[in-house]
Amino acid sequence: MKEYYTISEISRLYGIGIDSLRYYEKIGALSPRRGENNYRLYSLKDIYRLNVIRDLLMLGFSMKQIGEYLDCQNMESTLSMLEQEKEKVRQQRERLKRIEQAIEERVAHLEKYEKIEAGSYRCLHCPARYCLQLNAEIRRDEEMDYAVKRLQKRHEDKIRSLGEREIGASVSPQDVRNGIYNLFHSVFIILDELPERGETDGLQVLPEGEYLTVYYRGSYRQSPQRIKELMEEADRRGLKIEGDILEWYPVDNRYTAEPEEFVTRLQARVVPGKE
């Protein structure tokens, strides 16, 4: 076995770029001697240190940590480093579990709405729903996307990701009666849990009650007609609409670029008695 190896030989043996070997030397992790013509020559000690560097890099340690470790390598420092990495692995495992759970929830969400019955009216009892709301006049799909993003940005401490969150917009029944279509007055995002006490900026409550509900599939161009039909259904049932009509987007451009695959839910809180 040779006593010294050139930088090219070490590079080929370990599959490490020459620039990386020079960097390891720069930070003091390797200390090759200089031969004739100032060429770097790596000793067996450098090779042993390179084995340690490679193994620790595979475990996720930074070169700064590895350099500090090599400067003071003993049983105590080795055990300490491995315990640190063990804790990192545990944290990474927990993070991956949360990601897996979020993926499973999205899969379940999409599978649910793939099978949802469209065009069938039902009165559903809904609990009070807390949401973050942004009041804005919205007439186009692009404006809707922008308004939702503004709302998320304003409350990014509470809304990290839109994910499978319930997103909706409100329509005035009076506007529809007056022939004003495709005009929304607010967007909102349902919260999974209440914010801390005092954090009430933008917080609204959709009241508990009976909600006349219907789903439709396809392009939002249907929205004005579908809203009119919902109002007509309330009249047929002798129900009075209280407040705005809510349009929800359980399957939208977060999940598909094909409008025919969109699923939209319309809801209106209703009480007995015609207006």
KOLDREN-917325 format. One record per residue (C-alpha): residue number from 1; residue in one letter; x, y, z. Coordinates in Angstrom, 3 decimals, m for minus. Example, Ala and Ser with C-alpha at 12.3 -4.5 7.8 and 13.67 -1.06 7.14 Angstrom:
# KOLDREN-917325
<r num="1" residu="A" u="12.300" v="m4.500" w="7.800"/>
<r num="2" residu="S" u="13.670" v="m1.060" w="7.140"/>
# end
This chain:
# KOLDREN-917325
<r num="1" residu="M" u="0.000" v="0.000" w="0.000"/>
<r num="2" residu="K" u="1.304" v="3.408" w="m0.920"/>
<r num="3" residu="E" u="1.980" v="5.950" w="1.788"/>
<r num="4" residu="Y" u="0.675" v="8.940" w="m0.191"/>
<r num="5" residu="Y" u="m1.999" v="9.470" w="m2.843"/>
<r num="6" residu="T" u="m2.570" v="12.332" w="m5.259"/>
<r num="7" residu="I" u="m5.725" v="14.431" w="m5.252"/>
<r num="8" residu="S" u="m6.814" v="12.783" w="m8.518"/>
<r num="9" residu="E" u="m6.447" v="9.302" w="m7.015"/>
<r num="10" residu="I" u="m8.430" v="10.248" w="m3.911"/>
<r num="11" residu="S" u="m11.109" v="11.908" w="m6.054"/>
<r num="12" residu="R" u="m11.556" v="8.738" w="m8.144"/>
<r num="13" residu="L" u="m11.444" v="6.406" w="m5.130"/>
<r num="14" residu="Y" u="m14.133" v="8.244" w="m3.161"/>
<r num="15" residu="G" u="m16.138" v="9.752" w="m6.003"/>
<r num="16" residu="I" u="m15.571" v="13.194" w="m4.489"/>
<r num="17" residu="G" u="m14.919" v="16.250" w="m6.631"/>
<r num="18" residu="I" u="m11.501" v="17.864" w="m6.499"/>
<r num="19" residu="D" u="m13.124" v="21.170" w="m5.473"/>
<r num="20" residu="S" u="m14.690" v="19.426" w="m2.444"/>
<r num="21" residu="L" u="m11.322" v="18.001" w="m1.410"/>
<r num="22" residu="R" u="m9.795" v="21.463" w="m1.629"/>
<r num="23" residu="Y" u="m12.662" v="22.824" w="0.482"/>
<r num="24" residu="Y" u="m12.077" v="20.151" w="3.163"/>
<r num="25" residu="E" u="m8.449" v="21.256" w="3.246"/>
<r num="26" residu="K" u="m9.445" v="24.922" w="3.473"/>
<r num="27" residu="I" u="m11.564" v="24.356" w="6.608"/>
<r num="28" residu="G" u="m8.892" v="22.182" w="8.204"/>
<r num="29" residu="A" u="m10.666" v="18.827" w="7.939"/>
<r num="30" residu="L" u="m7.838" v="17.437" w="5.769"/>
<r num="31" residu="S" u="m4.154" v="18.386" w="5.801"/>
<r num="32" residu="P" u="m2.384" v="16.983" w="2.725"/>
<r num="33" residu="R" u="1.346" v="17.562" w="2.465"/>
<r num="34" residu="R" u="2.912" v="19.172" w="m0.580"/>
<r num="35" residu="G" u="5.105" v="17.150" w="m2.895"/>
<r num="36" residu="E" u="7.178" v="18.091" w="m5.888"/>
<r num="37" residu="N" u="5.669" v="20.862" w="m7.997"/>
<r num="38" residu="N" u="3.488" v="21.710" w="m4.943"/>
<r num="39" residu="Y" u="1.080" v="18.814" w="m5.667"/>
<r num="40" residu="R" u="m1.170" v="17.713" w="m2.812"/>
<r num="41" residu="L" u="m0.333" v="14.311" w="m1.356"/>
<r num="42" residu="Y" u="m2.799" v="12.593" w="0.967"/>
<r num="43" residu="S" u="m1.557" v="10.312" w="3.733"/>
<r num="44" residu="L" u="m3.294" v="7.287" w="5.270"/>
<r num="45" residu="K" u="m4.349" v="9.603" w="8.123"/>
<r num="46" residu="D" u="m6.080" v="11.866" w="5.604"/>
<r num="47" residu="I" u="m7.835" v="8.805" w="4.152"/>
<r num="48" residu="Y" u="m9.073" v="7.774" w="7.602"/>
<r num="49" residu="R" u="m10.355" v="11.319" w="8.203"/>
<r num="50" residu="L" u="m12.015" v="11.288" w="4.794"/>
<r num="51" residu="N" u="m13.816" v="8.062" w="5.752"/>
<r num="52" residu="V" u="m15.124" v="9.806" w="8.878"/>
<r num="53" residu="I" u="m16.196" v="12.862" w="6.857"/>
<r num="54" residu="R" u="m18.074" v="10.731" w="4.337"/>
<r num="55" residu="D" u="m19.871" v="8.713" w="7.037"/>
<r num="56" residu="L" u="m20.894" v="11.800" w="9.012"/>
<r num="57" residu="L" u="m22.081" v="13.630" w="5.895"/>
<r num="58" residu="M" u="m24.324" v="10.642" w="5.147"/>
<r num="59" residu="L" u="m25.755" v="10.992" w="8.672"/>
<r num="60" residu="G" u="m26.599" v="14.627" w="7.981"/>
<r num="61" residu="F" u="m23.882" v="16.468" w="9.885"/>
<r num="62" residu="S" u="m22.627" v="19.772" w="8.496"/>
<r num="63" residu="M" u="m18.981" v="20.261" w="7.555"/>
<r num="64" residu="K" u="m18.703" v="22.787" w="10.400"/>
<r num="65" residu="Q" u="m19.828" v="20.130" w="12.902"/>
<r num="66" residu="I" u="m17.532" v="17.540" w="11.345"/>
<r num="67" residu="G" u="m14.546" v="19.889" w="11.457"/>
<r num="68" residu="E" u="m15.142" v="20.649" w="15.142"/>
<r num="69" residu="Y" u="m15.540" v="16.946" w="15.864"/>
<r num="70" residu="L" u="m12.293" v="15.991" w="14.103"/>
<r num="71" residu="D" u="m10.443" v="18.631" w="16.125"/>
<r num="72" residu="C" u="m11.527" v="16.869" w="19.329"/>
<r num="73" residu="Q" u="m12.354" v="13.275" w="18.431"/>
<r num="74" residu="N" u="m12.851" v="10.919" w="21.370"/>
<r num="75" residu="M" u="m15.504" v="8.555" w="22.739"/>
<r num="76" residu="E" u="m17.348" v="11.343" w="24.535"/>
<r num="77" residu="S" u="m17.539" v="13.611" w="21.482"/>
<r num="78" residu="T" u="m18.545" v="10.675" w="19.249"/>
<r num="79" residu="L" u="m21.404" v="9.686" w="21.559"/>
<r num="80" residu="S" u="m22.486" v="13.322" w="21.855"/>
<r num="81" residu="M" u="m22.622" v="13.770" w="18.077"/>
<r num="82" residu="L" u="m24.568" v="10.549" w="17.574"/>
<r num="83" residu="E" u="m27.091" v="11.541" w="20.262"/>
<r num="84" residu="Q" u="m27.569" v="14.888" w="18.510"/>
<r num="85" residu="E" u="m28.150" v="13.157" w="15.214"/>
<r num="86" residu="K" u="m30.531" v="10.665" w="16.828"/>
<r num="87" residu="E" u="m32.641" v="13.598" w="18.042"/>
<r num="88" residu="K" u="m32.593" v="15.131" w="14.559"/>
<r num="89" residu="V" u="m33.778" v="11.834" w="13.084"/>
<r num="90" residu="R" u="m36.614" v="11.711" w="15.640"/>
<r num="91" residu="Q" u="m37.694" v="15.250" w="14.721"/>
<r num="92" residu="Q" u="m37.491" v="14.421" w="11.021"/>
<r num="93" residu="R" u="m39.610" v="11.323" w="11.576"/>
<r num="94" residu="E" u="m42.262" v="13.404" w="13.350"/>
<r num="95" residu="R" u="m42.206" v="15.946" w="10.523"/>
<r num="96" residu="L" u="m42.628" v="13.188" w="7.932"/>
<r num="97" residu="K" u="m45.526" v="11.745" w="9.938"/>
<r num="98" residu="R" u="m47.264" v="15.131" w="9.824"/>
<r num="99" residu="I" u="m46.650" v="15.371" w="6.077"/>
<r num="100" residu="E" u="m48.010" v="11.847" w="5.583"/>
<r num="101" residu="Q" u="m51.114" v="12.703" w="7.615"/>
<r num="102" residu="A" u="m51.686" v="15.861" w="5.545"/>
<r num="103" residu="I" u="m51.371" v="13.837" w="2.330"/>
<r num="104" residu="E" u="m53.813" v="11.221" w="3.622"/>
<r num="105" residu="E" u="m56.293" v="13.967" w="4.529"/>
<r num="106" residu="R" u="m56.062" v="15.448" w="1.020"/>
<r num="107" residu="V" u="m56.556" v="12.029" w="m0.569"/>
<r num="108" residu="A" u="m59.629" v="11.417" w="1.629"/>
<r num="109" residu="H" u="m60.924" v="14.907" w="0.784"/>
<r num="110" residu="L" u="m60.666" v="14.334" w="m2.975"/>
<r num="111" residu="E" u="m62.110" v="10.819" w="m2.793"/>
<r num="112" residu="K" u="m65.070" v="12.179" w="m0.824"/>
<r num="113" residu="Y" u="m65.875" v="14.860" w="m3.399"/>
<r num="114" residu="E" u="m65.321" v="12.513" w="m6.337"/>
<r num="115" residu="K" u="m68.373" v="10.615" w="m5.073"/>
<r num="116" residu="I" u="m70.487" v="13.571" w="m3.909"/>
<r num="117" residu="E" u="m74.012" v="13.743" w="m5.311"/>
<r num="118" residu="A" u="m74.519" v="16.894" w="m7.388"/>
<r num="119" residu="G" u="m77.833" v="18.661" w="m7.977"/>
<r num="120" residu="S" u="m79.609" v="17.263" w="m4.916"/>
<r num="121" residu="Y" u="m80.914" v="19.767" w="m2.335"/>
<r num="122" residu="R" u="m80.681" v="19.014" w="1.367"/>
<r num="123" residu="C" u="m81.140" v="20.988" w="4.562"/>
<r num="124" residu="L" u="m78.082" v="20.427" w="6.740"/>
<r num="125" residu="H" u="m77.625" v="21.518" w="10.331"/>
<r num="126" residu="C" u="m74.252" v="23.274" w="10.547"/>
<r num="127" residu="P" u="m72.521" v="24.286" w="13.776"/>
<r num="128" residu="A" u="m71.071" v="27.759" w="14.207"/>
<r num="129" residu="R" u="m68.042" v="27.999" w="11.928"/>
<r num="130" residu="Y" u="m65.214" v="30.398" w="12.694"/>
<r num="131" residu="C" u="m63.438" v="31.896" w="9.737"/>
<r num="132" residu="L" u="m61.082" v="34.630" w="8.623"/>
<r num="133" residu="Q" u="m62.812" v="36.996" w="6.232"/>
<r num="134" residu="L" u="m61.747" v="39.637" w="3.744"/>
<r num="135" residu="N" u="m64.375" v="42.059" w="2.469"/>
<r num="136" residu="A" u="m63.835" v="42.883" w="m1.198"/>
<r num="137" residu="E" u="m65.902" v="43.234" w="m4.363"/>
<r num="138" residu="I" u="m64.962" v="40.333" w="m6.628"/>
<r num="139" residu="R" u="m66.256" v="39.774" w="m10.146"/>
<r num="140" residu="R" u="m63.750" v="37.438" w="m11.833"/>
<r num="141" residu="D" u="m62.063" v="34.128" w="m10.977"/>
<r num="142" residu="E" u="m58.639" v="35.788" w="m11.067"/>
<r num="143" residu="E" u="m59.812" v="38.392" w="m8.548"/>
<r num="144" residu="M" u="m61.077" v="35.572" w="m6.326"/>
<r num="145" residu="D" u="m57.675" v="33.848" w="m6.328"/>
<r num="146" residu="Y" u="m55.951" v="37.144" w="m5.547"/>
<r num="147" residu="A" u="m58.356" v="37.945" w="m2.697"/>
<r num="148" residu="V" u="m57.830" v="34.503" w="m1.140"/>
<r num="149" residu="K" u="m54.064" v="34.971" w="m1.365"/>
<r num="150" residu="R" u="m54.345" v="38.414" w="0.263"/>
<r num="151" residu="L" u="m56.370" v="36.895" w="3.081"/>
<r num="152" residu="Q" u="m53.834" v="34.117" w="3.586"/>
<r num="153" residu="K" u="m50.947" v="36.598" w="3.530"/>
<r num="154" residu="R" u="m52.659" v="38.819" w="6.093"/>
<r num="155" residu="H" u="m53.046" v="35.859" w="8.460"/>
<r num="156" residu="E" u="m50.082" v="33.676" w="7.521"/>
<r num="157" residu="D" u="m49.358" v="33.078" w="11.211"/>
<r num="158" residu="K" u="m52.697" v="31.211" w="11.367"/>
<r num="159" residu="I" u="m52.843" v="29.867" w="7.792"/>
<r num="160" residu="R" u="m49.547" v="28.290" w="6.729"/>
<r num="161" residu="S" u="m51.052" v="26.377" w="3.820"/>
<r num="162" residu="L" u="m54.426" v="26.475" w="2.114"/>
<r num="163" residu="G" u="m54.227" v="22.703" w="1.602"/>
<r num="164" residu="E" u="m57.657" v="21.163" w="2.087"/>
<r num="165" residu="R" u="m58.998" v="24.161" w="4.041"/>
<r num="166" residu="E" u="m62.562" v="25.226" w="3.372"/>
<r num="167" residu="I" u="m62.519" v="28.354" w="1.195"/>
<r num="168" residu="G" u="m65.644" v="30.275" w="0.279"/>
<r num="169" residu="A" u="m67.176" v="33.529" w="m0.904"/>
<r num="170" residu="S" u="m70.428" v="35.343" w="m0.152"/>
<r num="171" residu="V" u="m73.157" v="36.553" w="m2.516"/>
<r num="172" residu="S" u="m76.002" v="38.913" w="m1.626"/>
<r num="173" residu="P" u="m79.448" v="37.415" w="m2.403"/>
<r num="174" residu="Q" u="m80.691" v="40.960" w="m2.986"/>
<r num="175" residu="D" u="m78.085" v="41.466" w="m5.721"/>
<r num="176" residu="V" u="m79.333" v="38.314" w="m7.434"/>
<r num="177" residu="R" u="m82.955" v="39.490" w="m7.202"/>
<r num="178" residu="N" u="m81.872" v="42.788" w="m8.767"/>
<r num="179" residu="G" u="m80.202" v="40.981" w="m11.659"/>
<r num="180" residu="I" u="m76.646" v="41.571" w="m10.419"/>
<r num="181" residu="Y" u="m74.712" v="38.353" w="m10.952"/>
<r num="182" residu="N" u="m71.108" v="37.286" w="m10.379"/>
<r num="183" residu="L" u="m70.583" v="39.892" w="m7.674"/>
<r num="184" residu="F" u="m69.096" v="38.520" w="m4.463"/>
<r num="185" residu="H" u="m68.702" v="40.676" w="m1.376"/>
<r num="186" residu="S" u="m66.166" v="38.699" w="0.658"/>
<r num="187" residu="V" u="m63.944" v="35.653" w="0.772"/>
<r num="188" residu="F" u="m63.322" v="33.560" w="3.858"/>
<r num="189" residu="I" u="m61.255" v="30.621" w="5.073"/>
<r num="190" residu="I" u="m62.580" v="28.304" w="7.772"/>
<r num="191" residu="L" u="m60.297" v="27.845" w="10.785"/>
<r num="192" residu="D" u="m59.610" v="24.378" w="12.175"/>
<r num="193" residu="E" u="m59.423" v="25.848" w="15.652"/>
<r num="194" residu="L" u="m60.068" v="29.171" w="17.328"/>
<r num="195" residu="P" u="m57.145" v="31.630" w="17.480"/>
<r num="196" residu="E" u="m55.745" v="32.748" w="20.806"/>
<r num="197" residu="R" u="m57.861" v="35.125" w="22.864"/>
<r num="198" residu="G" u="m57.460" v="38.670" w="21.602"/>
<r num="199" residu="E" u="m56.508" v="37.597" w="18.062"/>
<r num="200" residu="T" u="m59.774" v="38.737" w="16.500"/>
<r num="201" residu="D" u="m58.520" v="40.632" w="13.434"/>
<r num="202" residu="G" u="m60.666" v="39.499" w="10.509"/>
<r num="203" residu="L" u="m62.387" v="36.810" w="12.592"/>
<r num="204" residu="Q" u="m66.019" v="36.140" w="11.703"/>
<r num="205" residu="V" u="m68.588" v="33.528" w="12.674"/>
<r num="206" residu="L" u="m70.903" v="31.761" w="10.254"/>
<r num="207" residu="P" u="m73.933" v="31.196" w="12.505"/>
<r num="208" residu="E" u="m75.156" v="27.792" w="13.564"/>
<r num="209" residu="G" u="m78.372" v="26.813" w="11.831"/>
<r num="210" residu="E" u="m80.101" v="24.988" w="9.000"/>
<r num="211" residu="Y" u="m78.436" v="25.491" w="5.629"/>
<r num="212" residu="L" u="m80.090" v="24.639" w="2.334"/>
<r num="213" residu="T" u="m77.242" v="22.953" w="0.482"/>
<r num="214" residu="V" u="m76.533" v="21.807" w="m3.067"/>
<r num="215" residu="Y" u="m73.407" v="20.777" w="m5.015"/>
<r num="216" residu="Y" u="m72.637" v="21.278" w="m8.664"/>
<r num="217" residu="R" u="m69.790" v="20.108" w="m10.877"/>
<r num="218" residu="G" u="m68.003" v="22.025" w="m13.585"/>
<r num="219" residu="S" u="m67.172" v="25.596" w="m14.547"/>
<r num="220" residu="Y" u="m67.995" v="28.584" w="m12.355"/>
<r num="221" residu="R" u="m69.913" v="30.048" w="m15.305"/>
<r num="222" residu="Q" u="m72.835" v="28.058" w="m13.900"/>
<r num="223" residu="S" u="m72.711" v="29.963" w="m10.627"/>
<r num="224" residu="P" u="m75.379" v="32.653" w="m11.314"/>
<r num="225" residu="Q" u="m77.917" v="30.103" w="m12.551"/>
<r num="226" residu="R" u="m77.174" v="27.673" w="m9.719"/>
<r num="227" residu="I" u="m77.599" v="30.437" w="m7.130"/>
<r num="228" residu="K" u="m80.948" v="31.446" w="m8.664"/>
<r num="229" residu="E" u="m82.057" v="27.806" w="m8.535"/>
<r num="230" residu="L" u="m81.056" v="27.583" w="m4.863"/>
<r num="231" residu="M" u="m83.157" v="30.648" w="m4.070"/>
<r num="232" residu="E" u="m86.094" v="29.219" w="m6.034"/>
<r num="233" residu="E" u="m85.780" v="25.949" w="m4.098"/>
<r num="234" residu="A" u="m85.935" v="27.874" w="m0.814"/>
<r num="235" residu="D" u="m89.134" v="29.582" w="m2.019"/>
<r num="236" residu="R" u="m90.665" v="26.234" w="m3.010"/>
<r num="237" residu="R" u="m89.960" v="24.892" w="0.452"/>
<r num="238" residu="G" u="m91.424" v="27.968" w="2.131"/>
<r num="239" residu="L" u="m88.058" v="28.953" w="3.583"/>
<r num="240" residu="K" u="m86.621" v="32.411" w="4.144"/>
<r num="241" residu="I" u="m82.934" v="33.022" w="3.411"/>
<r num="242" residu="E" u="m81.063" v="34.728" w="6.230"/>
<r num="243" residu="G" u="m77.856" v="36.541" w="5.345"/>
<r num="244" residu="D" u="m75.673" v="35.950" w="2.311"/>
<r num="245" residu="I" u="m75.507" v="32.881" w="0.116"/>
<r num="246" residu="L" u="m72.217" v="31.039" w="0.589"/>
<r num="247" residu="E" u="m70.286" v="29.512" w="m2.284"/>
<r num="248" residu="W" u="m67.654" v="26.959" w="m1.245"/>
<r num="249" residu="Y" u="m64.842" v="25.480" w="m3.339"/>
<r num="250" residu="P" u="m63.987" v="21.971" w="m2.084"/>
<r num="251" residu="V" u="m62.404" v="21.003" w="m5.420"/>
<r num="252" residu="D" u="m60.930" v="23.945" w="m7.300"/>
<r num="253" residu="N" u="m57.691" v="24.954" w="m8.988"/>
<r num="254" residu="R" u="m55.736" v="23.821" w="m5.939"/>
<r num="255" residu="Y" u="m56.386" v="20.277" w="m7.137"/>
<r num="256" residu="T" u="m57.125" v="20.372" w="m10.859"/>
<r num="257" residu="A" u="m56.655" v="22.608" w="m13.886"/>
<r num="258" residu="E" u="m59.714" v="21.048" w="m15.572"/>
<r num="259" residu="P" u="m62.844" v="23.184" w="m14.878"/>
<r num="260" residu="E" u="m65.151" v="20.222" w="m15.570"/>
<r num="261" residu="E" u="m63.636" v="18.532" w="m12.490"/>
<r num="262" residu="F" u="m64.425" v="21.440" w="m10.131"/>
<r num="263" residu="V" u="m66.893" v="20.743" w="m7.315"/>
<r num="264" residu="T" u="m68.729" v="23.719" w="m5.786"/>
<r num="265" residu="R" u="m71.102" v="23.780" w="m2.811"/>
<r num="266" residu="L" u="m73.808" v="26.429" w="m2.392"/>
<r num="267" residu="Q" u="m75.336" v="27.066" w="1.017"/>
<r num="268" residu="A" u="m77.943" v="29.456" w="2.373"/>
<r num="269" residu="R" u="m78.997" v="29.665" w="6.015"/>
<r num="270" residu="V" u="m82.776" v="29.293" w="6.095"/>
<r num="271" residu="V" u="m85.626" v="29.666" w="8.565"/>
<r num="272" residu="P" u="m89.336" v="28.848" w="8.139"/>
<r num="273" residu="G" u="m91.569" v="31.432" w="6.498"/>
<r num="274" residu="K" u="m91.462" v="33.312" w="3.212"/>
<r num="275" residu="E" u="m90.217" v="36.867" w="3.031"/>
# end
